[in-house]
Amino acid sequence: MKFFEIATLRSYYGALLTEKQNDMLKMHYDEDLSLAEIADIYGVSRQAVADSLAKGEKSLREYDAKLNLINKDKSILKAIEGVETEGQSQDVLDAIAQIKRILED
C-alpha cells in the first residue's frame, strides 16, 4: 500500500519537492530500484538515499495534510457521479465530462 500511497502523493505534490527527491522517489517506488542502485546512480551512500526518501515522503505527507487535494478531488468526483444525468441538457453533460477530465489529469 505504501508504494501506491507515495505514487499518488507524488503525482499531486511531486513538483513541490526538489528534483533529486522527486527522482529518487520515482526510482524507488515507481521503478522499484533498491537504495544501493539509486546510490550508485547518484554517487552517494545508501544512507543518503534513505534520508532523501524519508525527507521526500515526509514532505509529501505534510503537503497533503495542509492542502488535502486528494480528498477534495475524491469528493468532487463523488458529487459529480451523484448528479442525475438523465434529463440534463447537453451543456450540463459536457460540463460534467470536462470536470472529470480536469480531475483525472
Z-matrix of the N, CA and C atoms (Angstrom, degrees):
N
C 1 1.450
C 2 1.527 1 111.25
N 3 1.321 2 116.85 1 -32.29
C 4 1.454 3 120.34 2 -178.27
C 5 1.534 4 110.70 3 -61.80
N 6 1.320 5 116.62 4 -38.74
C 7 1.463 6 119.69 5 -179.62
C 8 1.521 7 110.57 6 -60.95
N 9 1.333 8 116.96 7 -46.19
C 10 1.460 9 121.10 8 179.50
C 11 1.525 10 110.71 9 -65.50
N 12 1.328 11 116.71 10 -41.87
C 13 1.468 12 121.18 11 -179.90
C 14 1.529 13 110.75 12 -60.12
N 15 1.319 14 117.00 13 -48.86
C 16 1.465 15 120.74 14 -178.75
C 17 1.523 16 110.23 15 -66.02
N 18 1.322 17 117.94 16 -41.13
C 19 1.469 18 120.38 17 178.40
C 20 1.525 19 110.77 18 -61.08
N 21 1.324 20 116.86 19 -41.41
C 22 1.461 21 120.79 20 178.77
C 23 1.526 22 110.82 21 -66.37
N 24 1.319 23 116.53 22 -47.37
C 25 1.469 24 120.02 23 178.59
C 26 1.526 25 110.89 24 -60.18
N 27 1.338 26 116.12 25 -40.83
C 28 1.462 27 120.07 26 -179.55
C 29 1.519 28 111.39 27 -65.80
N 30 1.331 29 117.13 28 -34.84
C 31 1.469 30 119.36 29 179.35
C 32 1.528 31 110.82 30 -66.49
N 33 1.314 32 117.61 31 -30.83
C 34 1.463 33 121.33 32 178.49
C 35 1.524 34 112.70 33 -84.79
N 36 1.331 35 116.33 34 -43.83
C 37 1.466 36 120.02 35 -168.66
C 38 1.529 37 114.47 36 -120.34
N 39 1.315 38 118.02 37 4.10
C 40 1.464 39 120.73 38 -176.02
C 41 1.516 40 114.21 39 -56.69
N 42 1.315 41 116.84 40 -33.84
C 43 1.465 42 120.23 41 -179.55
C 44 1.530 43 112.08 42 -67.07
N 45 1.324 44 117.45 43 -15.09
C 46 1.466 45 120.94 44 179.20
C 47 1.525 46 112.03 45 -86.14
N 48 1.319 47 117.09 46 -12.36
C 49 1.464 48 121.72 47 177.71
C 50 1.525 49 109.74 48 -83.91
N 51 1.325 50 115.43 49 168.14
C 52 1.460 51 117.60 50 171.60
C 53 1.523 52 107.30 51 -67.72
N 54 1.297 53 116.85 52 155.85
C 55 1.467 54 120.82 53 -179.53
C 56 1.532 55 110.71 54 -58.82
N 57 1.316 56 116.16 55 -40.77
C 58 1.465 57 120.84 56 -178.76
C 59 1.535 58 110.81 57 -65.69
N 60 1.330 59 117.47 58 -44.30
C 61 1.463 60 120.26 59 178.62
C 62 1.529 61 110.63 60 -61.66
N 63 1.322 62 115.83 61 -46.11
C 64 1.454 63 120.18 62 -179.31
C 65 1.533 64 110.57 63 -62.02
N 66 1.318 65 116.70 64 -43.43
C 67 1.471 66 120.57 65 178.98
C 68 1.529 67 111.51 66 -63.59
N 69 1.328 68 116.84 67 -42.78
C 70 1.459 69 119.92 68 179.95
C 71 1.531 70 110.90 69 -65.19
N 72 1.322 71 117.01 70 -41.50
C 73 1.465 72 120.18 71 177.31
C 74 1.525 73 110.27 72 -62.40
N 75 1.324 74 116.22 73 -41.57
C 76 1.463 75 120.26 74 178.65
C 77 1.526 76 110.45 75 -62.70
N 78 1.319 77 116.52 76 -46.11
C 79 1.471 78 120.10 77 -179.68
C 80 1.522 79 111.30 78 -61.11
N 81 1.323 80 116.09 79 -43.18
C 82 1.464 81 119.79 80 -174.98
C 83 1.527 82 112.04 81 -75.35
N 84 1.330 83 117.21 82 -46.89
C 85 1.462 84 119.97 83 -173.44
C 86 1.530 85 113.83 84 -90.70
N 87 1.312 86 117.30 85 -36.77
C 88 1.468 87 119.25 86 -178.17
C 89 1.520 88 112.28 87 -89.13
N 90 1.322 89 116.15 88 -38.86
C 91 1.463 90 120.45 89 -176.34
C 92 1.525 91 112.68 90 -100.70
N 93 1.341 92 117.02 91 -3.53
C 94 1.460 93 123.68 92 175.74
C 95 1.529 94 113.90 93 59.61
N 96 1.338 95 115.97 94 36.06
C 97 1.466 96 119.40 95 175.66
C 98 1.523 97 109.59 96 -82.04
N 99 1.300 98 116.56 97 146.44
C 100 1.465 99 121.49 98 179.09
C 101 1.527 100 109.81 99 -77.95
N 102 1.320 101 115.56 100 167.28
C 103 1.466 102 120.13 101 176.58
C 104 1.529 103 110.52 102 -60.21
N 105 1.332 104 116.27 103 -39.90
C 106 1.467 105 120.55 104 -179.56
C 107 1.533 106 110.92 105 -64.20
N 108 1.320 107 117.08 106 -41.41
C 109 1.468 108 120.32 107 179.78
C 110 1.534 109 110.80 108 -65.03
N 111 1.323 110 116.97 109 -42.24
C 112 1.469 111 120.39 110 178.62
C 113 1.519 112 109.93 111 -67.09
N 114 1.331 113 116.71 112 -39.98
C 115 1.467 114 121.05 113 178.51
C 116 1.529 115 110.57 114 -60.13
N 117 1.324 116 117.31 115 -41.26
C 118 1.466 117 120.97 116 177.75
C 119 1.526 118 111.44 117 -62.77
N 120 1.328 119 116.66 118 -41.59
C 121 1.464 120 120.80 119 -179.19
C 122 1.525 121 110.93 120 -62.69
N 123 1.329 122 116.69 121 -42.27
C 124 1.469 123 120.94 122 -176.79
C 125 1.523 124 113.98 123 -92.43
N 126 1.332 125 116.78 124 -8.38
C 127 1.467 126 119.71 125 179.95
C 128 1.515 127 112.23 126 68.48
N 129 1.328 128 116.41 127 37.91
C 130 1.461 129 121.72 128 179.10
C 131 1.520 130 107.95 129 -128.50
N 132 1.323 131 115.89 130 176.99
C 133 1.462 132 120.22 131 179.46
C 134 1.525 133 111.00 132 -80.06
N 135 1.338 134 114.59 133 162.00
C 136 1.468 135 119.27 134 175.32
C 137 1.522 136 110.54 135 -61.66
N 138 1.337 137 115.65 136 -35.18
C 139 1.464 138 119.81 137 179.52
C 140 1.527 139 111.03 138 -64.98
N 141 1.327 140 116.96 139 -37.71
C 142 1.470 141 120.47 140 177.86
C 143 1.535 142 110.34 141 -63.86
N 144 1.323 143 116.31 142 -39.47
C 145 1.468 144 120.31 143 177.51
C 146 1.520 145 109.75 144 -66.09
N 147 1.327 146 117.13 145 -45.93
C 148 1.467 147 121.14 146 179.43
C 149 1.523 148 110.64 147 -59.20
N 150 1.329 149 116.94 148 -42.18
C 151 1.467 150 121.13 149 178.63
C 152 1.521 151 111.35 150 -64.12
N 153 1.327 152 116.35 151 -42.56
C 154 1.464 153 120.94 152 179.97
C 155 1.528 154 110.97 153 -65.02
N 156 1.326 155 116.35 154 -41.53
C 157 1.465 156 120.64 155 177.74
C 158 1.530 157 110.79 156 -63.47
N 159 1.318 158 115.96 157 -45.04
C 160 1.466 159 120.15 158 -179.33
C 161 1.529 160 110.88 159 -63.15
N 162 1.324 161 116.10 160 -42.74
C 163 1.468 162 120.05 161 179.55
C 164 1.533 163 110.42 162 -65.77
N 165 1.336 164 116.60 163 -41.39
C 166 1.457 165 120.45 164 178.86
C 167 1.514 166 111.77 165 -64.29
N 168 1.341 167 117.17 166 -43.91
C 169 1.461 168 121.65 167 178.15
C 170 1.525 169 110.79 168 -61.26
N 171 1.329 170 115.82 169 -42.96
C 172 1.463 171 120.50 170 179.57
C 173 1.525 172 110.42 171 -62.35
N 174 1.324 173 116.04 172 -44.01
C 175 1.461 174 120.34 173 179.34
C 176 1.521 175 111.60 174 -61.94
N 177 1.332 176 116.97 175 -43.55
C 178 1.460 177 120.85 176 179.02
C 179 1.528 178 111.09 177 -59.68
N 180 1.325 179 115.93 178 -44.50
C 181 1.470 180 119.60 179 -179.69
C 182 1.534 181 111.09 180 -66.19
N 183 1.323 182 116.96 181 -37.10
C 184 1.463 183 120.45 182 178.12
C 185 1.525 184 111.12 183 -66.90
N 186 1.331 185 116.81 184 -42.17
C 187 1.468 186 119.80 185 177.11
C 188 1.519 187 110.53 186 -60.11
N 189 1.338 188 115.83 187 -43.37
C 190 1.459 189 118.80 188 -178.60
C 191 1.530 190 111.25 189 -67.79
N 192 1.324 191 116.55 190 -37.06
C 193 1.466 192 119.59 191 178.90
C 194 1.531 193 110.80 192 -63.27
N 195 1.329 194 116.67 193 -35.58
C 196 1.465 195 120.68 194 -178.44
C 197 1.523 196 112.73 195 -83.79
N 198 1.323 197 117.12 196 -41.52
C 199 1.463 198 121.04 197 -173.90
C 200 1.526 199 113.63 198 -94.60
N 201 1.325 200 116.01 199 -31.41
C 202 1.464 201 122.10 200 175.78
C 203 1.535 202 113.70 201 54.54
N 204 1.317 203 117.42 202 34.63
C 205 1.463 204 120.98 203 -176.59
C 206 1.522 205 113.72 204 -65.84
N 207 1.311 206 116.94 205 -35.88
C 208 1.464 207 120.05 206 -177.56
C 209 1.528 208 109.97 207 -63.50
N 210 1.325 209 116.93 208 -48.89
C 211 1.471 210 119.46 209 179.64
C 212 1.522 211 111.95 210 -66.86
N 213 1.319 212 117.30 211 -34.84
C 214 1.466 213 120.16 212 176.96
C 215 1.528 214 110.27 213 -63.30
N 216 1.322 215 116.74 214 -44.79
C 217 1.470 216 120.37 215 178.33
C 218 1.523 217 110.95 216 -61.67
N 219 1.332 218 117.17 217 -43.07
C 220 1.467 219 120.64 218 179.05
C 221 1.529 220 110.32 219 -62.00
N 222 1.323 221 116.66 220 -42.20
C 223 1.470 222 120.31 221 179.84
C 224 1.518 223 111.68 222 -64.92
N 225 1.312 224 116.66 223 -41.08
C 226 1.460 225 120.53 224 178.91
C 227 1.525 226 110.26 225 -64.45
N 228 1.336 227 116.71 226 -45.63
C 229 1.469 228 120.22 227 178.39
C 230 1.521 229 111.51 228 -60.68
N 231 1.331 230 116.41 229 -41.16
C 232 1.465 231 120.16 230 179.16
C 233 1.527 232 110.18 231 -63.78
N 234 1.322 233 116.80 232 -41.72
C 235 1.464 234 120.52 233 178.88
C 236 1.525 235 111.13 234 -65.14
N 237 1.323 236 116.38 235 -41.19
C 238 1.467 237 120.74 236 179.53
C 239 1.521 238 110.21 237 -63.63
N 240 1.328 239 116.07 238 -43.85
C 241 1.461 240 119.52 239 -178.59
C 242 1.526 241 111.50 240 -67.81
N 243 1.339 242 116.39 241 -21.27
C 244 1.455 243 120.10 242 177.89
C 245 1.515 244 113.47 243 -82.92
N 246 1.331 245 116.40 244 -8.15
C 247 1.452 246 119.92 245 179.79
C 248 1.523 247 109.10 246 -73.16
N 249 1.288 248 114.86 247 131.82
C 250 1.469 249 120.41 248 177.53
C 251 1.522 250 108.01 249 -72.12
N 252 1.334 251 117.08 250 118.41
C 253 1.462 252 119.99 251 -178.17
C 254 1.522 253 112.62 252 -91.18
N 255 1.307 254 116.24 253 -20.33
C 256 1.460 255 118.80 254 -179.72
C 257 1.527 256 109.25 255 -69.24
N 258 1.309 257 115.26 256 129.50
C 259 1.462 258 120.39 257 179.25
C 260 1.515 259 114.02 258 85.50
N 261 1.336 260 117.68 259 -2.69
C 262 1.464 261 120.54 260 178.70
C 263 1.526 262 109.72 261 -80.15
N 264 1.316 263 114.93 262 152.64
C 265 1.462 264 119.26 263 177.70
C 266 1.527 265 109.76 264 -70.12
N 267 1.321 266 115.99 265 161.88
C 268 1.459 267 120.34 266 179.07
C 269 1.525 268 110.94 267 -62.85
N 270 1.325 269 117.69 268 -32.46
C 271 1.466 270 121.36 269 178.16
C 272 1.531 271 111.06 270 -61.98
N 273 1.318 272 116.50 271 -43.24
C 274 1.466 273 120.89 272 178.78
C 275 1.523 274 109.97 273 -65.34
N 276 1.311 275 117.81 274 -44.26
C 277 1.469 276 121.57 275 178.85
C 278 1.519 277 111.20 276 -62.80
N 279 1.321 278 117.30 277 -39.92
C 280 1.470 279 121.39 278 177.41
C 281 1.521 280 110.73 279 -65.07
N 282 1.334 281 116.77 280 -40.68
C 283 1.462 282 120.73 281 179.24
C 284 1.527 283 110.86 282 -64.39
N 285 1.318 284 116.96 283 -42.05
C 286 1.468 285 120.95 284 177.68
C 287 1.527 286 110.22 285 -61.91
N 288 1.305 287 117.09 286 -44.80
C 289 1.464 288 121.30 287 179.21
C 290 1.529 289 110.72 288 -62.46
N 291 1.323 290 116.72 289 -40.51
C 292 1.467 291 120.68 290 179.98
C 293 1.533 292 110.64 291 -66.25
N 294 1.318 293 117.92 292 -42.13
C 295 1.466 294 120.81 293 178.21
C 296 1.523 295 110.67 294 -62.48
N 297 1.314 296 117.47 295 -41.77
C 298 1.471 297 120.45 296 177.34
C 299 1.523 298 111.52 297 -60.63
N 300 1.336 299 116.61 298 -42.59
C 301 1.473 300 120.04 299 178.99
C 302 1.518 301 110.81 300 -62.82
N 303 1.322 302 116.93 301 -42.36
C 304 1.468 303 121.18 302 -179.49
C 305 1.529 304 109.63 303 -62.01
N 306 1.311 305 117.58 304 -44.26
C 307 1.467 306 121.17 305 -178.84
C 308 1.510 307 112.09 306 -68.35
N 309 1.325 308 117.69 307 -28.52
C 310 1.457 309 120.52 308 -179.12
C 311 1.523 310 112.65 309 -80.49
N 312 1.324 311 118.31 310 -21.26
C 313 1.477 312 121.52 311 -179.77
C 314 1.504 313 112.64 312 -74.79
